């Protein structure tokens, strides 16, 4: 495979499909349901690992990304979400409405973006209403898969932390820290790899070969984790709270989500280019049709 033409075609598709604009729109919707997802993860993981342990692990992973002050703001945000869920009926209804608005909006945006990247769109005439609705419900269930992968990640972090106490008795502090960092990094890459692969395979209205899916998912996972450290580097040299005040944590979260969405859409373009260069262009599934897009022939 010729690397430079592959990269050029990928970036060309990324620009032509306006991935940065789609990422920004998805980020807007995501910010509405993210607090509820965090509370749900804490509750779910807390049933197995203990609520206090889960919160410690969560905030420990968020602190390099957001900063100490911003993490405290996230703690307040999570506390407020919990209060909403245990408050009056109107508060609960409002919380559920905002959660569903963000959840459905973000997944529909992602679905449209992946369909656009692969030149397909759903067709009620071809697939029928039942297939259309079933496909969207299946896509929303990916949230449950994401929560499960996060639970696995937290569990692995707790195991690594416990294992670290044993390593410190046998190895130097620096060597132990390197081993723990490497272990956490591998688990993080693996979790994002599986989630990205599921999104590429399930979300779009297209038939995608697993060989192409894994290539895009691997690149997505590696770049996602690199982007996480990039945001952490920015935070270490810039205090968002000093500029944006109480909204600092939300701003950093939005930057992180935006970068993550662009990485995911870049991975989708890699899947498309990989399939085309193997002579197996992505085809619409039984409930979709191919659409013509402007731009060079792919």
C-alpha positions in Angstrom: 0.0 0.0 0.0 1.3 3.4 -1.0 1.3 5.5 2.2 1.3 9.1 0.9 -1.5 8.7 -1.6 -3.5 6.8 1.0 -3.0 9.7 3.5 -3.8 12.3 0.8 -7.1 10.6 -0.2 -8.1 10.2 3.5 -7.5 13.9 4.3 -9.2 14.9 1.1 -12.4 13.0 2.1 -12.1 14.3 5.7 -12.2 17.9 4.3 -14.9 17.2 1.7 -17.3 15.7 4.2 -16.9 18.7 6.5 -15.8 16.4 9.4 -14.8 19.3 11.7 -18.3 20.8 11.4 -19.9 17.5 12.2 -17.6 17.0 15.1 -18.6 20.4 16.5 -22.3 19.6 16.2 -21.8 16.2 17.8 -19.9 17.8 20.7 -22.8 20.1 21.3 -25.2 17.2 21.8 -22.7 15.1 23.7 -22.3 17.7 26.4 -26.0 17.3 27.4 -25.8 13.6 28.3 -22.2 13.3 29.4 -22.9 14.2 33.1 -25.6 11.5 33.2 -23.2 9.0 31.6 -20.6 9.8 34.2 -23.1 9.3 37.0 -24.3 6.0 35.5 -20.7 4.7 35.2 -20.0 5.6 38.8 -23.2 3.8 39.9 -22.5 0.7 37.7 -18.8 0.4 38.5 -19.6 1.3 42.2 -21.7 -1.9 42.5 -18.6 -4.0 41.7 -15.6 -1.9 42.7 -17.2 0.3 45.4 -18.5 3.9 44.8 -15.5 5.6 46.5 -12.9 3.5 44.6 -14.7 4.2 41.3 -14.8 8.0 42.0 -11.1 8.0 42.9 -10.2 6.2 39.7 -12.4 8.4 37.5 -11.1 11.7 39.0 -7.5 10.4 38.8 -7.9 9.9 35.1 -9.7 13.2 34.5 -7.2 15.4 36.5 -4.4 15.2 33.9 -6.9 16.0 31.2 -8.8 18.8 32.9 -6.7 20.1 35.7 -7.3 19.9 39.5 -9.7 22.8 39.7 -11.7 21.7 36.7 -12.0 18.2 38.2 -13.6 19.7 41.3 -16.1 21.5 39.0 -16.9 18.1 37.4 -17.5 16.7 40.9 -19.9 19.5 41.6 -21.6 18.8 38.2 -22.0 15.1 39.0 -23.4 16.0 42.5 -25.9 18.3 40.9 -27.0 15.6 38.4 -27.5 13.2 41.2 -29.6 15.8 43.0 -31.7 16.2 39.9 -32.4 12.4 39.7 -33.5 12.4 43.4 -35.4 15.7 43.3 -38.9 16.6 42.4 -40.8 15.0 39.4 -40.3 18.1 37.1 -36.6 18.0 37.8 -36.4 14.3 37.0 -38.4 14.8 33.8 -36.2 17.7 32.7 -33.0 15.6 33.4 -34.4 12.7 31.3 -35.4 15.0 28.5 -31.9 16.6 28.3 -30.3 13.2 28.5 -32.4 11.8 25.6 -32.0 15.0 23.6 -28.2 14.8 23.8 -28.0 11.0 23.4 -30.2 10.8 20.3 -28.8 14.0 18.8 -25.2 12.9 19.1 -25.8 9.4 17.7 -27.8 10.7 14.8 -25.1 13.2 14.0 -22.5 10.4 14.1 -24.7 8.2 12.0 -25.2 10.9 9.3 -21.5 11.6 9.3 -20.5 8.0 8.7 -23.2 7.6 6.1 -21.9 10.7 4.3 -18.3 9.5 4.5 -19.3 6.3 2.8 -21.8 7.8 0.3 -24.9 6.1 1.6 -28.2 7.2 3.2 -31.1 5.4 4.7 -34.1 4.8 2.5 -37.6 4.2 4.0 -38.8 3.1 0.6 -36.2 0.4 0.3 -36.0 -0.8 3.9 -39.2 0.2 5.5 -40.0 2.0 8.8 -39.4 -1.0 11.0 -35.9 -1.6 9.7 -35.1 2.2 10.0 -36.2 2.4 13.7 -34.5 -0.9 14.6 -31.2 0.3 13.2 -31.4 3.5 15.2 -32.3 1.7 18.4 -29.3 -0.7 17.9 -27.1 2.3 17.5 -28.3 3.8 20.8 -27.4 0.5 22.5 -23.8 1.3 21.8 -24.0 3.6 24.9 -24.4 0.5 27.0 -21.4 -1.0 25.3 -19.4 2.1 26.0 -20.4 2.0 29.7 -19.3 -1.7 29.9 -15.9 -0.9 28.3 -15.5 2.0 30.8 -16.3 -0.5 33.6 -13.6 -2.8 32.3 -11.1 0.1 32.1 -11.8 1.2 35.7 -11.5 -2.4 36.9 -8.1 -2.8 35.1 -7.0 0.5 36.7 -7.8 -0.8 40.2 -6.0 -4.0 39.4 -2.9 -2.1 38.1 -2.9 0.1 41.2 -3.0 -2.9 43.5 -0.3 -4.6 41.4 1.8 -1.5 41.8 2.1 -1.9 45.5 3.8 -5.3 44.9 6.0 -4.0 42.1 7.3 -1.2 44.3 8.8 -3.8 46.6 10.7 -5.4 43.8 11.4 -2.6 41.4 12.4 1.1 41.4 9.7 3.8 41.5 10.4 4.9 38.0 10.2 1.3 36.6 7.0 0.7 38.4 5.4 3.9 37.1 6.4 3.0 33.6 4.9 -0.5 33.8 1.7 0.9 35.3 1.5 3.6 32.7 2.0 1.1 29.9 -0.6 -1.3 31.3 -3.2 1.5 31.6 -2.3 2.7 28.1 -2.8 -0.7 26.5 -6.2 -1.2 28.3 -7.3 2.3 27.1 -6.2 1.6 23.5 -8.0 -1.8 23.6 -11.2 -0.3 24.9 -11.3 2.5 22.4 -10.4 0.0 19.6 -13.4 -2.2 20.4 -15.8 0.8 20.7 -14.6 2.4 17.4 -14.8 -0.9 15.6 -18.4 -1.4 16.8 -19.3 2.1 15.7 -17.9 1.6 12.2 -19.6 -1.7 11.9 -23.0 -0.9 13.4 -23.8 2.8 13.2 -23.7 3.4 9.4 -26.3 2.1 6.9 -23.6 0.2 5.0 -22.0 -3.2 4.8 -18.4 -2.8 5.9 -15.7 -5.6 5.8 -14.1 -6.3 9.2 -10.6 -6.1 7.6 -11.2 -2.4 6.8 -13.0 -1.8 10.1 -10.0 -2.9 12.2 -7.5 -0.7 10.3 -9.7 2.4 10.9 -10.4 1.4 14.5 -6.6 0.9 15.3 -5.7 4.3 13.9 -8.7 5.8 15.8 -7.7 4.3 19.1 -4.0 5.3 18.9 -4.9 8.9 17.8 -7.6 9.1 20.5 -5.1 8.4 23.2 -2.5 10.7 21.6 -5.2 13.4 21.6 -5.9 12.8 25.3 -2.3 13.5 26.1 -2.3 16.6 23.8 -5.2 18.1 25.7 -3.5 17.2 29.0 -0.4 19.1 27.7 -2.5 22.1 26.9 -4.2 22.0 30.4 -0.8 21.8 32.1 0.2 25.1 30.6 -3.1 26.9 30.6 -5.7 27.3 33.3 -9.2 27.3 31.7 -10.8 28.3 35.1 -8.8 31.5 35.1 -10.3 32.5 31.7 -13.7 30.9 31.7 -14.4 30.6 35.5 -16.9 28.0 36.5 -17.3 27.0 32.8 -13.7 26.0 32.5 -14.3 22.2 32.9 -17.1 22.3 30.3 -14.8 24.1 27.8 -12.0 21.6 28.3 -14.4 18.7 28.0 -15.8 20.2 24.8 -12.3 20.5 23.3 -11.6 16.9 24.2 -14.9 15.6 22.8 -14.4 17.7 19.6 -10.9 16.3 19.0 -12.2 12.7 19.8 -15.1 13.1 17.2 -12.7 14.4 14.6 -10.4 11.4 15.2 -13.4 9.0 14.9 -14.4 10.6 11.6 -10.8 10.4 10.4 -10.9 6.7 11.2 -14.1 6.4 9.1 -12.3 8.0 6.1 -9.5 5.5 6.6 -12.0 2.6 6.5 -13.5 4.1 3.2 -10.1 4.5 1.5 -8.9 1.1 2.6 -12.0 -0.6 1.2 -11.8 1.4 -2.1 -8.1 0.6 -2.6 -8.8 -3.1 -2.1 -11.3 -2.9 -4.8 -14.2 -3.5 -2.4 -16.0 -0.2 -2.1 -18.4 0.1 0.9 -22.0 -0.9 -0.2 -25.3 0.3 1.3 -27.1 -2.3 3.4 -30.6 -3.6 2.8 -32.3 -0.4 4.1 -30.1 2.2 2.4 -29.1 3.5 -1.1 -25.9 5.0 -2.5 -25.8 8.7 -3.1 -23.7 10.8 -5.4 -21.4 13.3 -3.9 -19.3 16.1 -5.4 -15.6 15.6 -5.6 -13.1 13.3 -7.3 -14.1 9.7 -8.0 -13.3 7.4 -5.2 
